[in-house]
Amino acid sequence: QHSSDARALAYCMSTLEGQHREVVGMAFFHDLSHSDVAQKLALPLGTVKTWIRRSLMRLHACLLARGGA
């Protein structure tokens, strides 16, 4: 089951736009705070927060469509 879940997550992550995928990866896979991500990428904090929120909604919808989440 874990392998299937990992494949589904990898697929859904691949559907995100490049910078959105990068921001989500930094926040969740590298455990950086939103402000750390914003600073490292020289982006406004509000932009990072919005991208993460929208990306998580897209990931959730994608995972549901693939029979997960």
C-alpha positions as CSV (number, residue, x, y, z in Angstrom):
1,Q,0.0,0.0,0.0
2,H,2.8,2.4,0.9
3,S,4.4,2.0,-2.5
4,S,1.1,2.7,-4.3
5,D,0.5,5.8,-2.1
6,A,4.0,7.0,-2.9
7,R,3.5,6.6,-6.6
8,A,0.2,8.4,-6.4
9,L,1.8,11.3,-4.5
10,A,4.7,11.4,-6.9
11,Y,2.3,11.6,-9.9
12,C,0.2,14.3,-8.2
13,M,3.3,16.3,-7.3
14,S,4.4,16.1,-11.0
15,T,1.1,17.8,-12.1
16,L,1.9,20.9,-10.1
17,E,3.6,23.9,-11.8
18,G,7.4,24.0,-11.3
19,Q,7.7,26.7,-8.7
20,H,4.6,25.5,-6.8
21,R,6.1,21.9,-6.7
22,E,9.4,23.4,-5.4
23,V,7.6,25.4,-2.7
24,V,5.6,22.4,-1.5
25,G,8.7,20.2,-1.5
26,M,10.7,22.7,0.5
27,A,7.9,23.2,3.1
28,F,6.9,19.6,3.5
29,F,9.8,17.3,2.4
30,H,12.6,19.6,3.8
31,D,10.5,20.9,6.8
32,L,11.0,24.6,6.1
33,S,8.6,27.2,7.4
34,H,6.7,29.3,5.0
35,S,8.9,32.3,5.8
36,D,12.1,30.2,5.3
37,V,10.8,29.2,1.9
38,A,9.9,32.8,1.0
39,Q,13.4,34.0,2.0
40,K,15.3,31.2,0.2
41,L,13.3,31.8,-3.0
42,A,13.2,35.6,-2.6
43,L,9.4,35.6,-2.9
44,P,6.8,37.5,-0.9
45,L,5.5,35.5,2.1
46,G,1.9,35.9,1.0
47,T,2.8,34.4,-2.4
48,V,4.4,31.3,-0.8
49,K,1.4,30.8,1.5
50,T,-1.1,31.1,-1.4
51,W,0.9,28.7,-3.6
52,I,1.1,26.2,-0.8
53,R,-2.6,26.4,0.0
54,R,-3.6,26.1,-3.6
55,S,-1.1,23.3,-4.3
56,L,-2.4,21.3,-1.3
57,M,-5.9,21.6,-2.6
58,R,-4.8,20.4,-6.0
59,L,-2.9,17.5,-4.5
60,H,-5.9,16.5,-2.4
61,A,-8.2,16.5,-5.4
62,C,-5.6,14.6,-7.4
63,L,-5.2,12.0,-4.7
64,L,-8.9,11.6,-4.3
65,A,-9.3,11.1,-8.1
66,R,-6.6,8.4,-7.9
67,G,-8.5,6.6,-5.2
68,G,-6.3,7.7,-2.3
69,A,-6.4,10.3,0.5
